[in-house]
Amino acid sequence: MPFITAVATIDLPNKIKQTEVKEHARGLFAENFPQVDRLIHAFDNTEIVTRNFCKPMNYYSKPNTFEERNNEYISNALEYSAEAIEDCIVKAGINKEDITDIIFVSTSGLATPSMDALIINKLRLDPHINRIPVWGLGCGGGVSGMAKANTLAKANPDAVVLLIAVELCSLTLIKTDYSKSNFIGSSLFSDGIAACIIKGDNHVSDKQITYKAASSKLYYDSLEVMGWDFQDTGFKVLFSKDIPTFINEHIKEDIVTFLAKQGLGLKDIKNFIFHPGGKKVLDAYKDALKVEGDFLKNTREVMNANGNMSSVTVLYVLEKFMNDGYQDGYGLMLAMGPGFSSEMVLLTMKKK
């Protein structure tokens, strides 16, 4: 089966304390958002300590247009993608010419030619690489991208698949949007970039983290739970306060059903590689799954240190497992995103 050989993430130049972001948001919203004093505690309730931003904090106070922000998305996405990919290539012990496929995942900016084309051009990757740009899966995109990368590597045992996920959520902030969703979004979302290398079976390796199966589910009649409303001013964030309730009602049954198809149960999962979403989402996972111990420790610590980086966050969690250690056995990657949808990848994880 395909296997994951390396993950590389980026430390962006502007890591800002949540307390500083809180005061910045208060200044932006105070004049036109009467609920600011009542809801400002949302920043504290996230349990986020620091957040990643591609631009310094004063950038977000200055007047800008959707065009200007999207141009920043393209230039920053290209710069930091190249940095993450070059690091990942070194970690994987391959040459850039070895890459056969590239999957680019994002939902926070637009580019045509797509970002994968810009990356191939900048890094002078093989011009015959199979390209798959994936857009619009939101927080679920990292797990979905991992599933797609492994599907490619399963179909072609000689494949070396590059998965790159980029989310620059801060550049989607519409300063003139004084909605509750935008205010709460400003307490959670941040920027991140991650690159992964996945290889097919014909490559020699210890195969420590091996793909086993994947699941994708779209929940009927839940389109309003999360997404973008596209306006002249940019991407207006939409998400419902009912997301934790949705998780409580659905996620355990969905996980149990998925694992049962593999002849497994929830007790067989030793490593929970979950997208955090936010504190309320983590609490919903704990309430729904009732797994003993601090099973979401790595997920929570990634969120505390970085904020919610949308699709990229789960890949930071995966990297933390790879760097800090994991238990022998099965690992479950999981994220939920617009649709409303869930994405899962089952991994077999063995220590050296």
VOBA-1610 file (N, C-alpha, C; in pm, whole numbers, padded with zeros to 5 digits, always signed):
BEGIN
Met+00084-00121+00000Met+00000+00000+00000Met+00087+00125+00000Pro+00035+00239-00047Pro+00112+00365-00045Pro+00151+00404+00097Phe+00251+00489+00108Phe+00298+00530+00240Phe+00344+00675+00237Ile+00334+00738+00354Ile+00375+00878+00371Ile+00522+00880+00412Thr+00604+00952+00338Thr+00747+00954+00368Thr+00792+01081+00440Ala+00723+01193+00419Ala+00767+01318+00482Ala+00654+01420+00484Val+00658+01505+00586Val+00569+01621+00597Val+00654+01740+00637Ala+00631+01854+00574Ala+00702+01977+00609Ala+00601+02090+00621Thr+00614+02168+00727Thr+00526+02284+00748Thr+00610+02411+00757Ile+00541+02523+00753Ile+00609+02654+00749Ile+00584+02732+00878Asp+00690+02791+00930Asp+00676+02890+01036Asp+00670+03027+00969Leu+00551+03083+00966Leu+00534+03213+00900Leu+00601+03325+00980Pro+00635+03434+00915Pro+00715+03538+00981Pro+00641+03615+01089Asn+00508+03605+01092Asn+00430+03683+01189Asn+00348+03590+01277Lys+00406+03550+01390Lys+00333+03469+01487Lys+00288+03563+01597Ile+00158+03584+01603Ile+00102+03690+01687Ile+00028+03629+01807Lys+00046+03686+01924Lys-00026+03641+02042Lys-00175+03669+02025Gln-00255+03574+02072Gln-00400+03589+02061Gln-00449+03714+02133Thr-00385+03749+02242Thr-00425+03870+02315Thr-00407+03995+02228Glu-00303+03996+02146Glu-00280+04110+02057Glu-00383+04111+01944Val-00413+03994+01890Val-00515+03986+01784Val-00651+04030+01839Lys-00679+03994+01962Lys-00805+04031+02026Lys-00821+04183+02032Glu-00719+04253+02074Glu-00728+04397+02083Glu-00735+04462+01946His-00666+04401+01850His-00672+04452+01713His-00816+04438+01659Ala-00878+04322+01683Ala-01015+04300+01637Ala-01113+04395+01705Arg-01092+04418+01833Arg-01179+04511+01905Arg-01176+04649+01838Gly-01055+04692+01799Gly-01041+04821+01733Gly-01110+04826+01597Leu-01104+04714+01524Leu-01165+04710+01391Leu-01317+04709+01397Phe-01372+04640+01498Phe-01516+04617+01502Phe-01593+04714+01592Ala-01525+04778+01687Ala-01594+04851+01794Ala-01696+04952+01744Glu-01662+05029+01642Glu-01748+05139+01599Glu-01877+05091+01533Asn-01870+04977+01461Asn-01985+04935+01380Asn-02047+04802+01422Phe-01996+04744+01529Phe-02046+04613+01573Phe-02084+04624+01721Pro-02209+04654+01750Pro-02251+04680+01889Pro-02226+04564+01985Gln-02215+04443+01934Gln-02198+04327+02021Gln-02053+04301+02059Val-01961+04391+02019Val-01819+04361+02035Val-01781+04333+02180Asp-01831+04411+02274Asp-01793+04391+02414Asp-01854+04263+02471Arg-01972+04228+02422Arg-02036+04105+02471Arg-01970+03981+02415Leu-01915+03989+02293Leu-01859+03871+02227Leu-01707+03864+02226Ile-01641+03968+02276Ile-01495+03971+02270Ile-01433+03855+02348His-01507+03801+02446His-01455+03688+02523His-01434+03564+02436Ala-01493+03564+02315Ala-01475+03451+02224Ala-01327+03427+02195Phe-01248+03533+02192Phe-01105+03519+02167Phe-01037+03439+02278Asp-01081+03460+02402Asp-01023+03388+02516Asp-01071+03243+02519Asn-01197+03221+02482Asn-01256+03087+02491Asn-01199+02990+02388Thr-01131+03041+02285Thr-01073+02951+02184Thr-00959+02868+02239Glu-00894+02915+02345Glu-00772+02855+02402Glu-00653+02864+02307Ile-00666+02946+02203Ile-00553+02971+02112Ile-00458+03068+02182Val-00329+03037+02177Val-00228+03122+02241Val-00161+03212+02138Thr-00122+03154+02025Thr-00060+03230+01917Thr-00120+03187+01784Arg-00112+03278+01686Arg-00165+03248+01553Arg-00067+03291+01446Asn-00069+03219+01333Asn+00018+03247+01219Asn-00048+03345+01124Phe+00027+03444+01080Phe-00021+03536+00977Phe+00089+03560+00875Cys+00049+03569+00749Cys+00148+03591+00643Cys+00190+03737+00634Lys+00110+03827+00695Lys+00139+03970+00692Lys+00144+04022+00836Pro+00217+04131+00859Pro+00216+04191+00993Pro+00078+04243+01030Met+00051+04256+01159Met-00084+04289+01205Met-00135+04420+01149Asn-00047+04520+01130Asn-00095+04650+01082Asn-00147+04643+00938Tyr-00110+04538+00864Tyr-00161+04523+00727Tyr-00314+04513+00727Tyr-00369+04445+00827Tyr-00513+04416+00828Tyr-00596+04537+00868Ser-00531+04644+00911Ser-00603+04768+00945Ser-00611+04863+00826Lys-00524+04843+00729Lys-00517+04936+00617Lys-00625+04907+00514Pro-00669+05009+00441Pro-00768+04986+00334Pro-00709+04893+00227Asn-00790+04799+00181Asn-00747+04711+00072Asn-00868+04657+00000Thr-00848+04613-00120Thr-00957+04558-00201Thr-00944+04407-00210Phe-01048+04342-00258Phe-01042+04198-00281Phe-00930+04165-00379Glu-00916+04247-00483Glu-00809+04223-00580Glu-00672+04228-00514Glu-00649+04327-00430Glu-00520+04340-00362Glu-00494+04221-00269Arg-00596+04181-00195Arg-00579+04068-00103Arg-00554+03938-00179Asn-00624+03920-00290Asn-00604+03797-00367Asn-00466+03794-00433Asn-00417+03910-00476Asn-00280+03915-00529Asn-00178+03879-00422Glu-00205+03922-00298Glu-00119+03883-00186Glu-00127+03732-00164Tyr-00247+03677-00178Tyr-00263+03531-00165Tyr-00173+03459-00266Ile-00178+03499-00391Ile-00101+03432-00496Ile+00049+03441-00468Ser+00097+03560-00436Ser+00241+03577-00417Ser+00290+03505-00292Asn+00214+03514-00183Asn+00255+03447-00060Asn+00240+03295-00070Ala+00132+03250-00132Ala+00113+03106-00150Ala+00227+03046-00230Leu+00269+03115-00334Leu+00378+03065-00418Leu+00509+03062-00340Glu+00539+03171-00271Glu+00666+03179-00197Glu+00675+03070-00090Tyr+00572+03058-00008Tyr+00580+02965+00105Tyr+00557+02821+00062Ser+00481+02798-00046Ser+00469+02663-00100Ser+00605+02612-00145Ala+00677+02696-00218Ala+00810+02657-00267Ala+00902+02621-00151Glu+00895+02701-00044Glu+00979+02675+00073Glu+00943+02542+00138Ala+00814+02516+00156Ala+00770+02392+00218Ala+00805+02271+00132Ile+00787+02284+00002Ile+00816+02172-00090Ile+00964+02139-00089Glu+01049+02240-00095Glu+01193+02214-00095Glu+01235+02145+00034Asp+01178+02186+00147Asp+01208+02121+00274Asp+01159+01977+00274Cys+01040+01954+00221Cys+00981+01820+00220Cys+01062+01727+00129Ile+01110+01777+00018Ile+01192+01697-00073Ile+01319+01649-00002Val+01380+01739+00074Val+01500+01700+00151Val+01466+01595+00255Lys+01357+01616+00329Lys+01316+01519+00432Lys+01287+01382+00372Ala+01228+01381+00254Ala+01190+01255+00190Ala+01309+01187+00122Gly+01419+01258+00107Gly+01537+01200+00044Gly+01518+01171-00104Ile+01446+01260-00172Ile+01422+01242-00315Ile+01476+01362-00391Asn+01474+01353-00522Asn+01503+01466-00609Asn+01371+01522-00661Lys+01368+01651-00690Lys+01243+01711-00738Lys+01198+01648-00869Glu+01294+01594-00946Glu+01259+01529-01073Glu+01182+01399-01052Asp+01184+01346-00929Asp+01116+01219-00901Asp+00965+01235-00889Ile+00918+01357-00865Ile+00776+01380-00839Ile+00694+01354-00965Thr+00594+01268-00952Thr+00510+01230-01067Thr+00375+01300-01067Asp+00327+01339-00948Asp+00193+01397-00934Asp+00198+01511-00833Ile+00115+01611-00854Ile+00102+01720-00757Ile-00045+01749-00733Ile-00083+01752-00605Ile-00218+01789-00564Ile-00206+01917-00483Phe-00274+02022-00527Phe-00270+02149-00455Phe-00408+02174-00395Val-00413+02191-00262Val-00538+02208-00188Val-00544+02348-00129Ser-00655+02417-00150Ser-00675+02548-00089Ser-00821+02587-00100Thr-00860+02685-00019Thr-00995+02738-00030Thr-01000+02887+00004Ser-00882+02950+00014Ser-00878+03089+00064Ser-00825+03190-00037Gly-00812+03149-00163Gly-00769+03242-00267Gly-00790+03182-00404Leu-00781+03264-00507Leu-00809+03220-00643Leu-00689+03244-00734Ala-00666+03152-00828Ala-00559+03169-00925Ala-00588+03084-01048Thr-00574+03143-01165Thr-00579+03072-01292Thr-00478+03138-01386Pro-00372+03070-01431Pro-00341+02929-01406Pro-00341+02897-01257Ser-00374+02772-01224Ser-00385+02731-01085Ser-00248+02732-01018Met-00251+02733-00885Met-00127+02748-00809Met-00028+02636-00837Asp-00076+02517-00866Asp+00017+02407-00896Asp+00099+02438-01021Ala+00038+02504-01118Ala+00112+02543-01239Ala+00220+02646-01205Leu+00185+02741-01118Leu+00284+02842-01077Leu+00399+02778-01001Ile+00367+02678-00918Ile+00471+02608-00841Ile+00563+02529-00933Ile+00506+02457-01028Ile+00587+02380-01123Ile+00682+02473-01198Asn+00629+02587-01238Asn+00711+02684-01312Asn+00824+02740-01225Lys+00791+02777-01101Lys+00890+02838-01012Lys+01001+02740-00974Leu+00964+02616-00942Leu+01061+02518-00896Leu+01120+02434-01009Arg+01071+02458-01130Arg+01116+02382-01246Arg+01100+02231-01222Leu+00980+02195-01175Leu+00948+02054-01162Leu+00923+01996-01301Asp+00914+01865-01308Asp+00888+01797-01436Asp+00763+01856-01502Pro+00773+01909-01621Pro+00656+01970-01686Pro+00546+01871-01719His+00577+01740-01710His+00477+01637-01742His+00406+01586-01617Ile+00428+01650-01503Ile+00362+01608-01379Ile+00210+01609-01396Asn+00147+01508-01340Asn+00001+01502-01334Asn-00048+01602-01230Arg-00131+01698-01272Arg-00173+01808-01185Arg-00319+01794-01143Ile-00343+01811-01012Ile-00480+01810-00961Ile-00496+01925-00861Pro-00548+02040-00906Pro-00583+02146-00811Pro-00718+02115-00747Val-00723+02124-00615Val-00846+02094-00540Val-00885+02220-00464Trp-01004+02273-00493Trp-01045+02400-00432Trp-01183+02386-00368Gly-01201+02449-00252Gly-01335+02466-00196Gly-01376+02367-00089Leu-01285+02279-00045Leu-01321+02181+00056Leu-01301+02233+00198Gly-01251+02355+00210Gly-01237+02416+00342Gly-01154+02330+00436Cys-01200+02322+00561Cys-01125+02251+00664Cys-01108+02102+00633Gly-01192+02047+00548Gly-01182+01906+00512Gly-01078+01877+00406Gly-01018+01982+00346Gly-00933+01964+00230Gly-00803+01888+00257Gly-00746+01903+00376Gly-00620+01835+00404Gly-00635+01684+00406Val-00740+01635+00471Val-00764+01490+00476Val-00808+01439+00340Ser-00894+01514+00272Ser-00935+01474+00137Ser-00815+01469+00042Gly-00727+01569+00052Gly-00608+01569-00031Gly-00519+01449-00003Met-00507+01411+00125Met-00428+01293+00161Met-00490+01168+00100Ala-00621+01157+00104Ala-00689+01042+00044Ala-00664+01037-00106Lys-00674+01150-00173Lys-00654+01155-00318Lys-00509+01123-00354Ala-00414+01172-00274Ala-00273+01143-00300Ala-00246+00994-00291Asn-00304+00930-00192Asn-00283+00786-00176Asn-00355+00705-00282Thr-00468+00755-00329Thr-00537+00687-00440Thr-00450+00688-00566Leu-00385+00801-00592Leu-00293+00808-00707Leu-00177+00712-00690Ala-00121+00708-00569Ala-00006+00621-00544Ala-00045+00474-00544Lys-00168+00444-00508Lys-00216+00306-00514Lys-00235+00262-00659Ala-00282+00354-00743Ala-00304+00322-00884Ala-00173+00306-00960Asn-00070+00379-00916Asn+00061+00373-00982Asn+00168+00348-00875Pro+00211+00225-00858Pro+00309+00192-00753Pro+00442+00265-00768Asp+00469+00323-00886Asp+00592+00400-00906Asp+00575+00548-00871Ala+00456+00587-00830Ala+00426+00728-00810Ala+00502+00788-00692Val+00537+00915-00708Val+00584+00999-00598Val+00493+01122-00600Val+00400+01127-00507Val+00296+01229-00509Val+00330+01341-00411Leu+00325+01463-00460Leu+00342+01581-00376Leu+00204+01637-00343Leu+00171+01641-00214Leu+00049+01705-00167Leu+00090+01836-00101Ile+00032+01946-00149Ile+00061+02077-00091Ile-00071+02145-00055Ala-00083+02188+00069Ala-00203+02258+00115Ala-00164+02397+00164Val-00236+02497+00118Val-00208+02637+00153Val-00338+02706+00191Glu-00340+02763+00309Glu-00455+02845+00349Glu-00404+02976+00410Leu-00439+03085+00348Leu-00405+03218+00399Leu-00536+03286+00438Cys-00596+03233+00543Cys-00729+03277+00584Cys-00733+03424+00622Ser-00622+03475+00674Ser-00621+03615+00717Ser-00648+03710+00601Leu-00611+03668+00480Leu-00629+03755+00364Leu-00774+03758+00314Thr-00859+03676+00373Thr-01001+03678+00334Thr-01082+03774+00422Leu-01019+03829+00525Leu-01093+03917+00617Leu-01149+04039+00543Ile-01280+04056+00552Ile-01346+04174+00497Ile-01371+04271+00612Lys-01299+04380+00613Lys-01305+04471+00728Lys-01441+04538+00743Thr-01515+04547+00633Thr-01646+04614+00638Thr-01760+04515+00665Asp-01726+04389+00690Asp-01828+04289+00724Asp-01840+04283+00875Tyr-01947+04341+00929Tyr-01965+04349+01073Tyr-02064+04244+01123Ser-02063+04128+01057Ser-02150+04018+01098Ser-02086+03941+01213Lys-02170+03868+01285Lys-02121+03785+01395Lys-02027+03677+01344Ser-02058+03617+01227Ser-01971+03513+01171Ser-01832+03566+01144Asn-01823+03686+01088Asn-01693+03744+01058Asn-01616+03774+01187Phe-01687+03822+01288Phe-01621+03852+01415Phe-01567+03724+01480Ile-01650+03621+01486Ile-01606+03494+01545Ile-01494+03432+01461Gly-01506+03443+01328Gly-01400+03394+01240Gly-01268+03461+01268Ser-01273+03591+01302Ser-01149+03664+01329Ser-01083+03618+01458Ser-01154+03541+01540Ser-01096+03489+01664Ser-01030+03353+01644Leu-01050+03291+01528Leu-01008+03153+01508Leu-00905+03133+01397Phe-00931+03191+01281Phe-00860+03148+01160Phe-00725+03215+01143Ser-00633+03140+01085Ser-00497+03190+01064Ser-00441+03128+00937Asp-00311+03139+00918Asp-00247+03100+00792Asp-00151+02983+00814Gly-00142+02897+00714Gly-00050+02784+00723Gly-00024+02721+00588Ile+00089+02653+00577Ile+00130+02585+00454Ile+00195+02453+00493Ala+00158+02345+00426Ala+00219+02215+00452Ala+00237+02140+00321Ala+00347+02064+00313Ala+00376+01978+00199Ala+00399+01836+00247Cys+00352+01738+00171Cys+00371+01597+00205Cys+00417+01521+00081Ile+00497+01418+00102Ile+00535+01327-00005Ile+00478+01190+00027Ile+00404+01134-00070Ile+00344+01002-00060Ile+00398+00917-00174Lys+00443+00796-00144Lys+00502+00710-00246Lys+00421+00583-00267Gly+00430+00530-00389Gly+00369+00403-00421Gly+00454+00285-00376Asp+00396+00166-00385Asp+00454+00043-00329Asp+00592+00005-00384Asn+00623+00046-00505Asn+00748+00003-00566Asn+00871+00073-00509His+00851+00170-00422His+00963+00242-00363His+01007+00173-00234Val+01136+00164-00215Val+01192+00100-00098Val+01181+00194+00021Ser+01129+00143+00131Ser+01114+00227+00250Ser+01080+00138+00368Asp+01097+00195+00490Asp+01051+00125+00610Asp+00898+00120+00615Lys+00835+00207+00540Lys+00689+00214+00536Lys+00629+00224+00675Gln+00673+00324+00748Gln+00626+00341+00885Gln+00480+00385+00891Ile+00438+00473+00799Ile+00300+00521+00798Ile+00239+00486+00664Thr+00154+00387+00667Thr+00098+00329+00544Thr-00051+00356+00534Tyr-00094+00389+00415Tyr-00237+00413+00388Tyr-00313+00281+00389Lys-00433+00284+00449Lys-00517+00163+00449Lys-00651+00187+00380Ala-00719+00298+00411Ala-00851+00322+00352Ala-00890+00468+00375Ala-00996+00509+00305Ala-01047+00646+00321Ala-01198+00647+00310Ser-01258+00753+00364Ser-01403+00770+00357Ser-01434+00918+00339Ser-01534+00947+00258Ser-01581+01083+00238Ser-01733+01082+00245Lys-01789+01174+00322Lys-01935+01177+00335Lys-01987+01319+00328Leu-02088+01339+00245Leu-02159+01466+00237Leu-02295+01448+00304Tyr-02326+01535+00398Tyr-02453+01526+00471Tyr-02559+01606+00396Tyr-02668+01541+00360Tyr-02776+01608+00289Tyr-02831+01726+00371Asp-02874+01828+00299Asp-02948+01941+00357Asp-02870+02012+00469Ser-02739+02027+00449Ser-02657+02095+00549Ser-02565+02198+00483Leu-02604+02244+00366Leu-02517+02334+00289Leu-02489+02466+00359Glu-02579+02505+00449Glu-02566+02636+00514Glu-02474+02632+00637Val-02424+02516+00673Val-02347+02504+00797Val-02213+02578+00789Met-02148+02574+00674Met-02016+02638+00662Met-01989+02668+00515Gly-01920+02780+00489Gly-01882+02810+00352Gly-01848+02956+00333Trp-01846+02996+00207Trp-01824+03136+00168Trp-01950+03189+00100Asp-01975+03316+00121Asp-02072+03390+00041Asp-01989+03488-00042Phe-01987+03470-00174Phe-01899+03550-00258Phe-01963+03686-00288Gln-01891+03791-00250Gln-01940+03926-00265Gln-01837+04011-00340Asp-01877+04130-00380Asp-01783+04220-00448Asp-01659+04247-00363Thr-01677+04246-00232Thr-01566+04278-00142Thr-01479+04157-00108Gly-01523+04036-00150Gly-01441+03918-00125Gly-01520+03800-00074Phe-01453+03717+00007Phe-01511+03593+00059Phe-01571+03622+00198Lys-01702+03627+00206Lys-01769+03647+00335Lys-01786+03511+00403Val-01731+03497+00523Val-01732+03368+00591Val-01872+03337+00646Leu-01912+03213+00632Leu-02038+03164+00685Leu-02012+03038+00766Phe-02052+03035+00890Phe-02053+02909+00963Phe-02152+02917+01078Ser-02205+02802+01110Ser-02315+02791+01206Ser-02263+02758+01345Lys-02331+02809+01447Lys-02299+02772+01584Lys-02337+02628+01614Asp-02407+02563+01520Asp-02455+02427+01542Asp-02353+02321+01502Ile-02232+02360+01460Ile-02131+02261+01417Ile-02101+02160+01528Pro-02077+02202+01654Pro-02053+02102+01759Pro-02170+02005+01776Thr-02293+02057+01768Thr-02410+01970+01777Thr-02412+01870+01664Phe-02378+01916+01545Phe-02373+01828+01427Phe-02274+01715+01449Ile-02158+01750+01505Ile-02055+01649+01533Ile-02107+01548+01634Asn-02168+01598+01740Asn-02222+01508+01842Asn-02324+01410+01786Glu-02402+01456+01690Glu-02510+01372+01637Glu-02462+01270+01534His-02349+01298+01468His-02313+01215+01353His-02178+01144+01361Ile-02078+01205+01425Ile-01942+01162+01398Ile-01910+01023+01451Lys-01960+00987+01570Lys-01927+00855+01623Lys-01980+00745+01532Glu-02105+00758+01491Glu-02164+00656+01402Glu-02087+00647+01271Asp-02047+00762+01217Asp-01973+00761+01091Asp-01837+00694+01106Ile-01766+00723+01216Ile-01636+00660+01239Ile-01652+00510+01259Val-01747+00471+01342Val-01768+00329+01370Val-01803+00253+01243Thr-01888+00312+01160Thr-01926+00248+01034Thr-01807+00233+00940Phe-01726+00337+00929Phe-01606+00333+00845Phe-01508+00227+00894Leu-01482+00225+01024Leu-01386+00128+01078Leu-01437-00015+01066Ala-01568-00034+01082Ala-01625-00168+01072Ala-01601-00229+00934Lys-01600-00145+00830Lys-01573-00195+00695Lys-01431-00246+00682Gln-01342-00202+00772Gln-01203-00247+00772Gln-01180-00356+00878Gly-01288-00403+00939Gly-01277-00504+01042Gly-01221-00451+01172Leu-01242-00323+01199Leu-01186-00258+01316Leu-01295-00190+01398Gly-01259-00154+01521Gly-01345-00076+01606Gly-01272+00047+01657Leu-01343+00136+01723Leu-01284+00259+01774Leu-01168+00230+01869Lys-01178+00119+01943Lys-01073+00083+02039Lys-00941+00049+01970Asp-00945+00022+01839Asp-00823-00012+01765Asp-00742+00111+01724Ile-00802+00228+01733Ile-00732+00351+01692Ile-00643+00399+01807Lys-00515+00409+01778Lys-00416+00451+01878Lys-00374+00597+01859Asn-00391+00650+01738Asn-00344+00784+01707Asn-00456+00862+01638Phe-00506+00965+01705Phe-00618+01044+01654Phe-00562+01174+01594Ile-00559+01179+01461Ile-00498+01291+01387Ile-00613+01376+01334Phe-00670+01457+01423Phe-00794+01529+01393Phe-00765+01676+01363His-00847+01731+01273His-00848+01876+01253His-00921+01938+01372Pro-00862+02039+01439Pro-00923+02089+01562Pro-01050+02171+01543Gly-01058+02256+01439Gly-01175+02343+01424Gly-01174+02455+01526Gly-01191+02420+01651Gly-01191+02514+01761Gly-01214+02438+01890Lys-01210+02508+02003Lys-01227+02440+02132Lys-01362+02367+02139Lys-01468+02431+02093Lys-01600+02368+02100Lys-01606+02242+02014Val-01533+02244+01902Val-01527+02125+01816Val-01452+02013+01887Leu-01340+02046+01952Leu-01265+01944+02027Leu-01350+01887+02140Asp-01423+01973+02209Asp-01511+01925+02316Asp-01618+01832+02260Ala-01668+01864+02141Ala-01771+01780+02078Ala-01714+01643+02043Tyr-01590+01638+01993Tyr-01525+01510+01964Tyr-01512+01427+02092Lys-01469+01491+02200Lys-01451+01418+02326Lys-01584+01365+02378Asp-01687+01449+02372Asp-01818+01407+02421Asp-01875+01294+02337Ala-01853+01301+02206Ala-01913+01201+02116Ala-01839+01068+02121Leu-01707+01072+02126Leu-01628+00948+02114Leu-01597+00882+02247Lys-01586+00963+02353Lys-01562+00910+02487Lys-01441+00814+02491Val-01333+00857+02426Val-01209+00781+02428Val-01133+00817+02555Glu-01077+00716+02621Glu-01004+00741+02745Glu-00873+00814+02718Gly-00832+00895+02817Gly-00704+00964+02807Gly-00713+01090+02722Asp-00599+01156+02711Asp-00593+01283+02636Asp-00565+01251+02488Phe-00662+01194+02420Phe-00640+01142+02285Phe-00628+01253+02181Leu-00666+01375+02216Leu-00657+01487+02122Leu-00545+01585+02162Lys-00448+01538+02237Lys-00340+01624+02287Lys-00267+01694+02172Asn-00223+01619+02072Asn-00148+01680+01961Asn-00235+01777+01882Thr-00359+01740+01861Thr-00452+01829+01789Thr-00470+01960+01865Arg-00493+01949+01995Arg-00515+02069+02076Arg-00390+02157+02080Glu-00272+02097+02092Glu-00149+02174+02100Glu-00119+02246+01969Val-00151+02183+01856Val-00134+02249+01726Val-00227+02369+01717Met-00351+02353+01760Met-00447+02464+01758Met-00402+02576+01852Asn-00358+02541+01972Asn-00313+02642+02068Asn-00200+02726+02012Ala-00108+02662+01939Ala+00012+02730+01891Ala-00007+02801+01758Asn-00110+02762+01681Asn-00121+02813+01544Asn-00256+02871+01507Gly-00361+02838+01579Gly-00495+02875+01537Gly-00550+02773+01439Asn-00667+02804+01384Asn-00731+02717+01285Asn-00684+02759+01146Met-00602+02676+01084Met-00546+02703+00951Met-00624+02632+00842Ser-00752+02607+00867Ser-00839+02539+00770Ser-00776+02406+00727Ser-00773+02377+00598Ser-00732+02244+00550Ser-00593+02203+00595Val-00506+02300+00619Val-00365+02272+00649Val-00346+02216+00789Thr-00435+02251+00882Thr-00412+02223+01023Thr-00386+02076+01051Val-00463+01988+00990Val-00450+01845+01017Val-00314+01792+00973Leu-00252+01856+00873Leu-00120+01814+00829Leu-00013+01860+00929Tyr-00035+01972+00996Tyr+00052+02012+01107Tyr+00040+01910+01220Val-00082+01861+01244Val-00102+01759+01347Val-00029+01630+01309Leu-00040+01590+01184Leu+00031+01471+01136Leu+00181+01488+01156Glu+00234+01605+01121Glu+00377+01629+01139Glu+00416+01618+01287Lys+00330+01666+01374Lys+00360+01659+01518Lys+00368+01513+01564Phe+00277+01430+01517Phe+00284+01287+01548Phe+00416+01228+01497Met+00456+01264+01376Met+00577+01209+01317Met+00703+01257+01391Asn+00701+01381+01440Asn+00817+01437+01509Asn+00824+01394+01655Asp+00708+01392+01722Asp+00707+01368+01866Asp+00684+01223+01903Gly+00644+01142+01806Gly+00621+01000+01833Gly+00475+00962+01832Tyr+00449+00836+01802Tyr+00313+00785+01799Tyr+00315+00641+01846Gln+00197+00588+01872Gln+00185+00449+01916Gln+00177+00356+01795Asp+00237+00240+01807Asp+00219+00138+01705Asp+00071+00102+01695Gly+00022+00094+01573Gly-00117+00059+01553Gly-00180+00145+01446Tyr-00308+00168+01458Tyr-00380+00244+01356Tyr-00390+00392+01392Gly-00388+00474+01289Gly-00411+00617+01305Gly-00530+00659+01221Leu-00610+00750+01274Leu-00727+00800+01201Leu-00713+00950+01180Met-00704+00990+01054Met-00711+01132+01019Met-00857+01168+00996Leu-00900+01283+01050Leu-01040+01323+01035Leu-01052+01474+01032Ala-01136+01522+00943Ala-01169+01664+00938Ala-01310+01680+00884Met-01374+01790+00922Met-01507+01821+00872Met-01502+01957+00806Gly-01582+01974+00702Gly-01575+02098+00627Gly-01705+02129+00556Pro-01702+02232+00470Pro-01822+02275+00399Pro-01887+02160+00324Gly-02018+02169+00321Gly-02093+02064+00248Gly-02228+02032+00311Phe-02238+02012+00441Phe-02135+01987+00540Phe-02083+01846+00518Ser-01956+01822+00544Ser-01897+01696+00504Ser-01794+01649+00605Ser-01762+01520+00598Ser-01654+01464+00678Ser-01560+01388+00586Glu-01431+01393+00621Glu-01327+01322+00545Glu-01244+01241+00644Met-01218+01115+00611Met-01139+01029+00698Met-01036+00951+00618Val-00919+00931+00677Val-00815+00845+00622Val-00765+00755+00733Leu-00761+00626+00708Leu-00711+00528+00804Leu-00568+00492+00768Leu-00479+00500+00867Leu-00337+00473+00847Leu-00292+00359+00938Thr-00192+00283+00894Thr-00122+00190+00979Thr+00011+00255+01016Met+00038+00269+01146Met+00153+00344+01192Met+00245+00253+01275Lys+00370+00241+01229Lys+00467+00155+01298Lys+00593+00234+01325Lys+00650+00216+01442Lys+00775+00279+01476Lys+00890+00206+01409Lys+01003+00274+01398Lys+01121+00210+01339Lys+01167+00094+01425
//
